[in-house]
Amino acid sequence: LPRDCGVWLSLGGFHERGRDWPTTQRIYNCHALLDPAGHLVAAYRKTHLCDVELEGRVTMKESSFTNPGTEIVPPVSTPAGKLGLSICYDLRFPEISLALRRAGAEILTYPSAFTVPTGSAHWEVLLRARAIESQCYVVAAAQTGKNHERRTSYGHALVVDPWGAVVAQCREGPGLCYAEIDLDYLHRIRREIPVHGHRRPDLYGTVAAAAGLAAVP
């Protein structure tokens, strides 16, 4: 497909058997990035597994059949910009988007299959939050419709710009949307609000230790 169309393809998530399949009998949830020649340029294996239970609505235990990935993949240079790879439930963890930003990402990708209850409540707001805090474009393809008797996916694939504005979006059912990636605009936002340079890594992670000292009689 990428060879026929002359495009880059970000595809996920695929169930992949790793080398540990004979011993674990569990797959990896994999996001594959292909270049226009059809070559596999990068593969990210989902690091955060979706084990959730919304009483009477949704029960998922991804860890029952999936191994967590063990690394964040460095952003990949593409004609559209430097692309960072994540998958679905990773969206709930800003640490991974900020790590990709520190590594040079300009676009964050989240191929997803959010459920209807979680998607209707959190999908757009989480994607916009990740775009605002990282000052990246966020591109989120999304499964839609009924997966099986117990699962329906929310859909609503969308693209968010670095200001946090939704610039393209699909609705319910299959669809296609287009968005322009304007890197000049991205870098202007980063210059005007230079949050990356304002971060205080010397302080983060010290709250628990300080609280512990305060609690000592």
Backbone bond lengths (Angstrom), bond angles and torsions (degrees), N, CA, C in turn:
res aa  C-N    CA-C-N  psi(-1)  N-CA   C-N-CA  omega(-1)  CA-C   N-CA-C  phi
1 L - - - 1.465 - - 1.534 112.82 -
2 P 1.339 119.47 -48.04 1.464 117.50 177.81 1.523 112.91 -63.20
3 R 1.344 117.08 -35.24 1.467 119.82 176.79 1.521 111.01 -65.91
4 D 1.322 116.76 -43.54 1.469 120.64 -178.95 1.524 111.97 -65.20
5 C 1.330 117.12 -37.00 1.464 121.33 -174.45 1.529 113.11 -99.16
6 G 1.327 117.73 -11.74 1.457 120.77 -179.32 1.510 113.18 65.51
7 V 1.340 116.74 41.21 1.465 120.56 -176.38 1.530 110.42 -131.98
8 W 1.343 114.45 161.52 1.455 121.43 167.15 1.518 108.40 -82.73
9 L 1.328 117.29 144.57 1.457 121.12 178.61 1.524 110.39 -128.45
10 S 1.327 114.61 126.77 1.465 122.63 171.89 1.523 106.72 -103.30
11 L 1.335 116.93 117.08 1.462 121.56 -170.02 1.527 110.63 -129.30
12 G 1.310 117.06 129.55 1.463 119.30 177.57 1.512 110.68 -173.31
13 G 1.346 115.36 167.32 1.429 122.94 -11.76 1.525 111.92 -99.25
14 F 1.299 113.43 140.40 1.458 122.35 179.58 1.526 110.13 -98.81
15 H 1.313 116.28 140.55 1.464 120.81 173.13 1.522 108.10 -80.73
16 E 1.323 115.35 118.84 1.458 121.61 -173.65 1.524 110.18 -121.86
17 R 1.304 116.29 131.53 1.460 120.35 172.48 1.528 108.82 -84.25
18 G 1.320 115.68 121.00 1.453 119.97 177.04 1.518 111.11 -88.68
19 R 1.319 115.38 -177.65 1.467 120.18 179.31 1.518 111.87 -64.77
20 D 1.344 116.02 -21.21 1.463 119.61 -178.95 1.527 113.31 -89.43
21 W 1.331 117.63 7.54 1.467 120.35 -179.00 1.527 113.31 -54.87
22 P 1.347 119.83 -43.90 1.473 119.03 -178.58 1.526 113.59 -59.21
23 T 1.334 116.93 -29.45 1.470 119.06 -177.65 1.524 113.00 -97.00
24 T 1.347 117.68 -32.15 1.470 119.58 -176.30 1.522 113.40 -96.97
25 Q 1.346 116.74 -29.48 1.476 121.72 -173.48 1.534 111.15 56.57
26 R 1.323 116.03 31.93 1.457 121.67 178.12 1.526 108.88 -129.36
27 I 1.330 114.68 145.84 1.457 120.03 -178.10 1.532 110.31 -93.70
28 Y 1.328 116.04 177.10 1.456 123.10 168.14 1.528 107.73 -112.55
29 N 1.317 115.98 146.90 1.461 121.74 174.76 1.521 106.76 -93.47
30 C 1.323 117.75 111.12 1.461 122.25 -164.71 1.538 112.32 -115.96
31 H 1.317 115.08 135.47 1.464 123.94 173.82 1.519 107.05 -106.68
32 A 1.336 116.27 116.82 1.463 121.83 -176.29 1.526 109.96 -106.49
33 L 1.330 116.28 138.03 1.457 122.58 176.05 1.519 108.61 -117.02
34 L 1.350 116.22 121.45 1.462 122.87 -177.91 1.526 110.06 -113.14
35 D 1.332 116.85 140.90 1.463 120.58 176.43 1.529 110.07 -90.84
36 P 1.344 118.98 175.12 1.471 120.55 -175.79 1.524 114.74 -63.62
37 A 1.329 117.30 -14.25 1.464 119.71 175.12 1.519 111.70 -87.62
38 G 1.330 116.68 -2.82 1.457 120.77 -179.30 1.507 114.08 87.08
39 H 1.335 117.05 9.24 1.461 120.59 -179.54 1.530 110.63 -82.51
40 L 1.310 116.24 142.74 1.452 121.61 173.91 1.520 108.52 -76.24
41 V 1.328 116.60 109.69 1.456 121.91 -176.04 1.524 111.32 -88.34
42 A 1.335 116.11 -35.96 1.465 120.23 -179.45 1.514 109.28 -155.49
43 A 1.332 115.35 150.79 1.463 121.44 175.74 1.518 107.96 -138.51
44 Y 1.313 114.93 122.01 1.470 121.11 178.24 1.521 108.79 -110.05
45 R 1.321 116.06 134.03 1.464 121.23 179.12 1.523 109.15 -108.06
46 K 1.298 115.63 123.14 1.462 123.65 -170.66 1.532 111.40 -50.85
47 T 1.322 115.45 127.08 1.456 120.29 -175.60 1.530 113.26 -94.95
48 H 1.326 117.79 -25.69 1.473 122.00 179.89 1.529 108.58 -108.28
49 L 1.315 116.68 118.70 1.464 121.26 -176.40 1.524 110.14 -97.46
50 C 1.322 115.21 140.61 1.462 122.16 -172.36 1.528 110.76 -87.49
51 D 1.310 115.87 94.00 1.466 122.39 173.15 1.527 107.26 -111.74
52 V 1.320 117.22 97.03 1.463 121.39 -176.06 1.523 109.65 -135.91
53 E 1.319 115.51 154.55 1.460 120.87 175.96 1.518 109.30 -143.82
54 L 1.334 115.62 106.31 1.463 121.62 174.01 1.519 106.61 -97.88
55 E 1.290 116.75 110.06 1.464 121.71 -169.95 1.527 111.67 -53.45
56 G 1.327 114.79 122.92 1.452 121.70 177.92 1.516 114.72 77.63
57 R 1.350 117.90 1.88 1.467 119.49 -176.44 1.523 113.56 -127.28
58 V 1.331 116.45 -59.48 1.469 120.17 -174.99 1.513 109.54 -138.51
59 T 1.330 116.17 132.76 1.456 121.59 170.73 1.520 108.31 -130.71
60 M 1.324 116.84 123.51 1.459 121.94 177.61 1.517 108.92 -136.95
61 K 1.324 116.21 139.38 1.465 121.24 174.68 1.525 107.92 -138.60
62 E 1.322 114.60 79.20 1.458 120.49 -176.72 1.519 111.87 -61.85
63 S 1.326 116.93 -30.65 1.462 119.82 -178.36 1.522 113.12 -67.28
64 S 1.334 117.31 -12.58 1.464 119.36 179.57 1.529 112.33 -73.04
65 F 1.350 116.69 -17.93 1.468 118.64 -179.89 1.533 112.52 -137.51
66 T 1.335 118.00 5.39 1.463 121.89 -174.67 1.521 111.09 -130.55
67 N 1.319 116.21 139.02 1.460 122.15 170.68 1.529 109.19 -89.29
68 P 1.322 119.16 141.15 1.460 119.69 173.99 1.526 110.83 -74.96
69 G 1.320 116.46 140.71 1.452 119.74 172.14 1.516 110.85 -64.93
70 T 1.321 116.20 163.78 1.468 120.13 -172.67 1.525 113.54 -116.22
71 E 1.350 118.04 2.71 1.458 118.31 -178.73 1.521 111.64 -154.88
72 I 1.325 114.73 153.76 1.459 122.14 170.55 1.528 107.24 -89.91
73 V 1.320 116.55 132.52 1.465 120.94 -177.47 1.529 109.30 -85.23
74 P 1.329 119.05 132.55 1.467 120.53 178.52 1.523 111.79 -58.34
75 P 1.327 118.61 147.79 1.466 120.90 177.74 1.528 111.52 -56.94
76 V 1.325 114.65 147.36 1.460 121.80 -177.30 1.522 109.27 -107.81
77 S 1.323 116.93 132.81 1.467 120.83 177.09 1.519 110.10 -74.36
78 T 1.337 116.45 124.72 1.461 123.14 177.34 1.526 108.05 -131.19
79 P 1.328 118.97 168.13 1.472 120.22 177.41 1.523 113.20 -60.11
80 A 1.335 118.08 -23.95 1.465 121.17 -179.58 1.521 112.47 -86.27
81 G 1.310 117.48 -19.68 1.459 121.66 -175.88 1.514 110.34 143.87
82 K 1.327 116.55 -179.52 1.461 121.45 -179.99 1.526 108.84 -82.66
83 L 1.337 114.57 120.29 1.461 122.33 -167.97 1.523 111.24 -102.74
84 G 1.344 116.65 125.39 1.453 122.63 174.68 1.513 110.62 -102.02
85 L 1.330 117.15 139.76 1.463 122.54 -173.87 1.523 111.39 -107.95
86 S 1.323 116.04 130.19 1.465 123.19 171.06 1.520 107.27 -142.82
87 I 1.336 117.21 -179.26 1.464 121.40 179.64 1.527 109.55 -145.03
88 C 1.302 117.87 124.72 1.456 126.86 161.97 1.542 113.30 43.49
89 Y 1.323 118.22 -103.82 1.465 123.16 -173.62 1.528 112.39 -59.51
90 D 1.348 117.53 -22.66 1.469 120.74 173.81 1.523 111.43 -55.25
91 L 1.323 116.43 -25.65 1.460 122.07 -178.64 1.525 112.36 -56.62
92 R 1.319 117.26 -27.63 1.469 120.79 -177.28 1.529 113.28 -79.43
93 F 1.317 117.10 -0.53 1.465 120.96 -174.91 1.530 110.02 -120.57
94 P 1.330 117.81 97.86 1.467 120.04 -177.68 1.514 113.30 -61.93
95 E 1.322 117.42 -21.17 1.463 119.67 -178.38 1.531 111.68 -57.44
96 I 1.328 117.68 -38.13 1.464 119.21 -176.85 1.522 111.09 -72.92
97 S 1.334 117.35 -37.86 1.467 119.25 178.74 1.526 110.77 -67.67
98 L 1.333 117.18 -37.94 1.455 120.02 178.68 1.529 111.54 -70.27
99 A 1.333 116.47 -34.80 1.469 119.56 175.85 1.525 110.44 -64.45
100 L 1.339 117.49 -40.69 1.459 120.90 177.90 1.523 110.82 -66.48
101 R 1.322 116.65 -39.30 1.476 119.65 176.56 1.522 110.00 -60.86
102 R 1.333 117.40 -45.78 1.475 119.93 179.79 1.523 110.90 -59.99
103 A 1.332 116.20 -29.97 1.467 120.73 -179.77 1.527 112.30 -84.78
104 G 1.345 117.12 1.48 1.468 120.06 174.14 1.513 116.27 108.59
105 A 1.333 119.06 5.90 1.464 120.89 -177.50 1.528 111.42 -62.89
106 E 1.327 115.16 142.23 1.459 123.15 173.13 1.526 111.27 -116.65
107 I 1.316 116.35 -20.35 1.465 123.02 178.48 1.522 107.63 -132.89
108 L 1.321 116.76 131.43 1.462 121.99 175.20 1.518 108.65 -110.00
109 T 1.325 116.94 135.05 1.469 120.95 -177.65 1.527 109.98 -118.28
110 Y 1.348 115.14 136.74 1.460 121.84 -177.59 1.524 110.57 -135.68
111 P 1.322 120.32 72.49 1.461 119.02 171.95 1.522 108.99 -60.66
112 S 1.349 116.86 131.20 1.465 119.51 -165.43 1.518 112.64 -143.70
113 A 1.330 113.85 164.29 1.461 122.65 170.88 1.523 107.60 -141.93
114 F 1.337 116.47 67.17 1.462 121.13 178.94 1.525 109.70 -67.95
115 T 1.314 116.18 145.20 1.465 119.92 174.45 1.532 108.96 -73.42
116 V 1.321 116.11 165.66 1.464 120.00 179.55 1.538 111.80 -63.76
117 P 1.350 120.32 -46.73 1.470 118.47 179.70 1.533 113.38 -62.09
118 T 1.323 117.70 -44.12 1.462 119.65 -178.59 1.523 111.30 -75.66
119 G 1.321 116.80 -35.92 1.462 119.93 -179.95 1.510 112.91 -66.85
120 S 1.330 117.35 -44.50 1.463 120.24 -178.69 1.525 111.27 -65.40
121 A 1.332 117.45 -28.47 1.465 120.88 -179.26 1.526 113.01 -89.08
122 H 1.341 118.30 -38.34 1.462 120.55 -163.86 1.526 115.55 -124.69
123 W 1.319 119.67 -18.17 1.465 122.52 -170.45 1.531 112.50 -54.45
124 E 1.306 117.06 -61.60 1.460 119.53 -174.92 1.527 112.06 -66.79
125 V 1.327 117.42 -42.73 1.460 119.37 -175.87 1.527 111.39 -65.89
126 L 1.328 118.22 -36.48 1.462 120.29 177.42 1.526 111.37 -67.86
127 L 1.320 117.15 -42.65 1.461 120.09 179.81 1.528 111.13 -64.32
128 R 1.322 116.65 -40.26 1.461 119.76 178.73 1.532 110.35 -67.78
129 A 1.327 117.13 -37.82 1.463 120.18 177.89 1.523 111.25 -63.06
130 R 1.347 116.87 -44.15 1.456 119.47 179.48 1.533 110.68 -62.69
131 A 1.320 117.84 -37.18 1.467 120.83 179.07 1.527 111.06 -67.03
132 I 1.328 116.73 -43.96 1.466 120.90 -176.87 1.522 110.99 -66.67
133 E 1.332 117.79 -46.25 1.462 119.64 -174.65 1.524 112.12 -73.06
134 S 1.330 117.73 -29.99 1.469 120.67 -179.55 1.521 112.08 -95.29
135 Q 1.345 117.23 -15.05 1.461 123.32 -174.56 1.531 110.77 54.50
136 C 1.327 113.70 45.05 1.458 122.93 176.35 1.522 109.75 -118.69
137 Y 1.329 116.37 158.70 1.454 119.96 162.42 1.525 107.49 -70.26
138 V 1.316 116.72 144.55 1.461 121.98 175.90 1.523 108.29 -122.17
139 V 1.319 115.56 124.35 1.462 122.04 -179.81 1.523 107.83 -117.73
140 A 1.339 115.81 119.99 1.463 119.91 -172.65 1.520 110.83 -130.79
141 A 1.332 115.49 95.64 1.461 120.06 170.45 1.522 108.45 -71.53
142 A 1.338 117.20 153.25 1.465 118.71 -174.03 1.513 111.45 -149.83
143 Q 1.331 115.68 132.56 1.461 120.07 172.07 1.521 109.41 -65.48
144 T 1.333 115.71 149.57 1.455 120.46 -179.66 1.524 109.82 -138.50
145 G 1.315 116.41 150.28 1.460 120.84 175.99 1.512 113.49 92.18
146 K 1.307 115.93 -172.42 1.460 122.57 -172.41 1.515 111.05 -82.36
147 N 1.329 116.08 119.37 1.465 121.03 177.43 1.527 110.63 -80.29
148 H 1.340 116.26 -46.16 1.460 122.70 177.17 1.524 107.42 -162.52
149 E 1.310 117.24 -170.39 1.466 120.88 -173.23 1.524 113.39 -59.98
150 R 1.326 117.40 -29.42 1.464 120.14 -174.90 1.525 113.65 -107.53
151 R 1.338 117.21 5.35 1.469 118.04 -171.97 1.525 111.35 -145.29
152 T 1.333 116.41 127.07 1.462 123.08 172.26 1.517 108.06 -127.23
153 S 1.332 116.46 132.39 1.463 120.72 -178.26 1.528 111.00 -93.01
154 Y 1.322 114.81 148.01 1.460 122.36 -170.73 1.528 113.53 -75.31
155 G 1.341 118.03 -34.61 1.460 120.13 -176.64 1.518 111.89 76.03
156 H 1.345 116.62 -139.79 1.465 123.16 179.34 1.535 111.57 62.21
157 A 1.336 117.45 46.81 1.463 120.70 173.47 1.527 109.14 -53.28
158 L 1.339 117.12 142.39 1.463 118.18 -178.06 1.520 111.64 -154.92
159 V 1.337 114.13 167.22 1.461 123.20 176.05 1.524 107.64 -127.65
160 V 1.341 115.95 132.65 1.458 122.51 178.94 1.523 108.12 -117.73
161 D 1.341 116.26 140.39 1.467 118.60 177.90 1.536 110.72 -90.19
162 P 1.334 118.34 173.44 1.469 120.00 -174.75 1.525 114.87 -66.65
163 W 1.324 117.78 -12.05 1.455 121.85 175.57 1.523 111.36 -85.57
164 G 1.360 116.44 -12.50 1.448 121.76 -178.97 1.506 113.81 97.74
165 A 1.322 117.55 9.84 1.461 121.09 179.50 1.529 110.24 -88.85
166 V 1.327 116.93 135.62 1.463 121.49 174.04 1.520 107.64 -75.47
167 V 1.334 117.06 115.66 1.464 120.96 -175.52 1.519 112.63 -104.33
168 A 1.312 118.09 -9.43 1.462 122.15 174.88 1.515 108.01 -161.04
169 Q 1.342 116.63 143.65 1.462 119.14 -177.19 1.524 110.33 -159.04
170 C 1.340 115.44 139.57 1.452 121.84 169.54 1.531 108.67 -93.48
171 R 1.292 116.66 162.08 1.461 121.19 177.63 1.517 108.68 -107.68
172 E 1.314 117.49 -152.94 1.466 120.57 179.53 1.528 109.52 -70.92
173 G 1.327 115.77 146.92 1.454 120.80 -179.81 1.517 111.89 85.90
174 P 1.331 117.82 170.21 1.465 121.93 -179.84 1.530 110.79 -60.47
175 G 1.315 115.93 145.60 1.457 119.76 -179.76 1.510 111.37 -169.58
176 L 1.320 114.96 175.03 1.456 122.37 -178.45 1.523 107.99 -141.49
177 C 1.330 117.13 134.90 1.462 119.36 176.21 1.520 109.24 -134.06
178 Y 1.318 115.66 154.37 1.457 122.82 -178.43 1.521 109.70 -122.66
179 A 1.327 116.25 146.44 1.459 120.72 175.80 1.519 109.06 -146.79
180 E 1.322 116.19 144.81 1.457 121.78 175.95 1.525 109.49 -86.30
181 I 1.316 116.13 132.60 1.461 121.90 174.49 1.525 107.51 -97.20
182 D 1.315 116.53 109.96 1.463 122.84 -175.45 1.533 108.46 -108.65
183 L 1.320 116.26 96.23 1.464 120.03 -176.21 1.520 112.50 -70.36
184 D 1.343 117.98 -27.75 1.465 119.57 174.73 1.530 109.84 -62.35
185 Y 1.330 116.29 -42.32 1.461 121.21 177.68 1.527 110.52 -63.11
186 L 1.340 116.09 -43.54 1.472 120.62 178.86 1.526 110.91 -57.93
187 H 1.321 116.99 -47.71 1.458 119.25 -176.11 1.529 111.48 -72.36
188 R 1.334 117.75 -26.97 1.458 119.81 173.94 1.526 110.94 -65.02
189 I 1.336 116.14 -43.85 1.465 120.28 177.69 1.521 110.70 -61.15
190 R 1.315 116.41 -41.82 1.466 120.02 179.55 1.527 111.95 -65.72
191 R 1.323 117.02 -34.01 1.469 119.28 176.44 1.528 111.19 -70.82
192 E 1.322 116.70 -41.58 1.455 120.99 -174.59 1.540 112.91 -72.43
193 I 1.329 115.89 -36.08 1.469 120.27 176.89 1.532 106.84 -127.00
194 P 1.323 118.00 84.12 1.473 121.09 -171.16 1.531 113.16 -81.54
195 V 1.325 115.81 60.46 1.469 119.43 -175.77 1.524 112.51 -61.93
196 H 1.324 116.36 -30.94 1.466 118.75 -178.38 1.529 110.56 -59.84
197 G 1.326 116.58 -40.11 1.458 120.37 179.22 1.515 113.73 -78.12
198 H 1.344 116.33 -15.05 1.462 120.30 -179.05 1.530 112.85 -90.92
199 R 1.320 117.91 -6.22 1.458 119.85 -177.61 1.529 110.39 -64.11
200 R 1.343 115.56 152.02 1.461 122.04 -177.01 1.525 110.59 -118.96
201 P 1.334 117.62 72.13 1.466 119.45 179.23 1.517 113.39 -61.93
202 D 1.353 116.85 -18.92 1.461 119.40 177.43 1.522 111.66 -70.02
203 L 1.353 117.35 -17.72 1.462 121.03 -178.89 1.522 113.30 -103.85
204 Y 1.322 117.28 -32.35 1.461 120.05 -173.31 1.524 109.90 -64.62
205 G 1.318 115.39 136.87 1.449 120.54 -180.00 1.515 113.99 90.77
206 T 1.344 116.67 1.22 1.452 119.16 -177.98 1.527 112.78 -101.76
207 V 1.318 118.42 -4.58 1.458 120.77 -174.34 1.522 111.01 -63.42
208 A 1.343 117.74 -46.97 1.473 120.63 -177.19 1.524 110.27 -60.96
209 A 1.313 117.58 -42.07 1.462 120.21 -179.32 1.531 110.69 -64.82
210 A 1.328 116.53 -41.97 1.458 119.74 178.94 1.513 111.04 -64.64
211 A 1.334 116.58 -41.07 1.465 120.48 178.92 1.522 110.48 -63.26
212 G 1.326 116.13 -38.77 1.455 119.94 179.38 1.524 112.22 -63.87
213 L 1.340 115.89 -40.34 1.464 119.68 178.58 1.525 111.01 -66.11
214 A 1.336 115.35 -36.81 1.462 119.14 -178.90 1.505 111.24 -67.81
215 A 1.351 116.32 -26.70 1.453 119.63 -176.94 1.531 112.81 -82.86
216 V 1.324 117.35 -10.18 1.469 119.95 -179.08 1.521 109.79 -70.02
217 P 1.358 119.52 127.72 1.472 120.70 -179.41 1.529 111.01 -64.50
